[in-house]
């Protein structure tokens, strides 16, 4: 195999790498973008996805605008954890204080 072919295969593998998100919540920002916030498997830290363009709550998978896939693990995490994360982010952009937690709008989401 040529190095060009190996590079292409490696890039495709990286492109389709899935990240698992535990303690997740679905939020909507003042721009109307939806994001998953939660604990990410690749870093172990609480973070947010790029804007989500597709969310399948039945198979617990979200696809971001940049093509990355996120698999949601278990039930949603505590709303307070997402609210705390949003408040920290709002220190850099206070408009984020209007972010809404819309997790409970998902079908099959435990109430």
TIGUVO-589335 format. One record per residue (C-alpha): z, x, y. Coordinates in steps of 0.5 Angstrom, whole numbers, plus 2048, in hexadecimal, padded with zeros to 3 digits. Layout:
N
+-----+-----+-----+
|  c3 |  c1 |  c2 |
+-----+-----+-----+
|   Z |   X |   Y |
...
+-----+-----+-----+
***
This chain:
111
+-----+-----+-----+
|  c3 |  c1 |  c2 |
+-----+-----+-----+
| 800 | 800 | 800 |
| 7FE | 802 | 807 |
| 804 | 803 | 80C |
| 801 | 7FE | 810 |
| 801 | 7F9 | 80B |
| 809 | 7FB | 809 |
| 80A | 7FA | 811 |
| 807 | 7F3 | 811 |
| 80B | 7F1 | 80B |
| 812 | 7F4 | 80E |
| 810 | 7F0 | 814 |
| 80F | 7EA | 810 |
| 815 | 7EA | 80D |
| 819 | 7EC | 813 |
| 816 | 7E6 | 816 |
| 818 | 7E1 | 811 |
| 81F | 7E4 | 810 |
| 824 | 7DE | 810 |
| 82B | 7DE | 813 |
| 831 | 7DA | 811 |
| 835 | 7D7 | 816 |
| 83C | 7D4 | 814 |
| 841 | 7D0 | 819 |
| 83A | 7CE | 81C |
| 839 | 7C8 | 822 |
| 833 | 7C6 | 825 |
| 833 | 7C6 | 82D |
| 82E | 7C4 | 832 |
| 82E | 7C8 | 839 |
| 82C | 7C5 | 840 |
| 825 | 7C8 | 83E |
| 825 | 7C3 | 838 |
| 824 | 7C8 | 833 |
| 828 | 7C8 | 82D |
| 82C | 7CD | 82A |
| 830 | 7CF | 824 |
| 837 | 7D2 | 825 |
| 83B | 7D5 | 820 |
| 83D | 7DB | 81C |
| 837 | 7DF | 81A |
| 836 | 7E3 | 813 |
| 832 | 7E9 | 816 |
| 838 | 7EA | 81B |
| 83E | 7E6 | 819 |
| 83F | 7E4 | 820 |
| 83E | 7DE | 824 |
| 838 | 7DD | 827 |
| 832 | 7D8 | 829 |
| 82B | 7D8 | 826 |
| 825 | 7D8 | 82B |
| 822 | 7D1 | 82C |
| 821 | 7CD | 826 |
| 81B | 7C9 | 825 |
| 81C | 7C6 | 81E |
| 822 | 7C4 | 81B |
| 823 | 7C1 | 814 |
| 82A | 7BF | 813 |
| 828 | 7BD | 80B |
| 827 | 7C4 | 809 |
| 82B | 7C7 | 80F |
| 826 | 7CB | 812 |
| 824 | 7CD | 819 |
| 81E | 7D0 | 81C |
| 81E | 7D3 | 822 |
| 818 | 7D4 | 828 |
| 817 | 7DB | 826 |
| 816 | 7D9 | 81E |
| 81D | 7DC | 81C |
| 820 | 7D7 | 816 |
| 828 | 7D6 | 816 |
| 82B | 7D3 | 810 |
| 831 | 7CE | 812 |
| 837 | 7D0 | 80D |
| 83C | 7CA | 80C |
| 83E | 7C5 | 810 |
| 83E | 7C6 | 818 |
| 844 | 7CA | 81B |
| 849 | 7C8 | 820 |
| 846 | 7C5 | 826 |
| 84C | 7C9 | 82A |
| 849 | 7D0 | 828 |
| 842 | 7CE | 82A |
| 845 | 7CB | 831 |
| 848 | 7D2 | 832 |
| 842 | 7D6 | 830 |
| 83E | 7D2 | 836 |
| 844 | 7D3 | 83B |
| 843 | 7DA | 83A |
| 83C | 7DA | 83B |
| 83D | 7D6 | 841 |
| 840 | 7DC | 844 |
| 839 | 7DE | 845 |
| 835 | 7D8 | 846 |
| 83A | 7D2 | 849 |
| 835 | 7CD | 847 |
| 836 | 7CE | 840 |
| 83D | 7CA | 841 |
| 838 | 7C4 | 840 |
| 836 | 7C6 | 839 |
| 838 | 7C0 | 835 |
| 83A | 7C0 | 82D |
| 835 | 7BC | 82A |
| 837 | 7BE | 823 |
| 839 | 7B7 | 821 |
| 832 | 7B4 | 822 |
| 830 | 7B7 | 81C |
| 82E | 7B3 | 816 |
| 833 | 7B4 | 810 |
| 838 | 7B8 | 815 |
| 83F | 7B6 | 813 |
| 843 | 7B2 | 819 |
+-----+-----+-----+
***
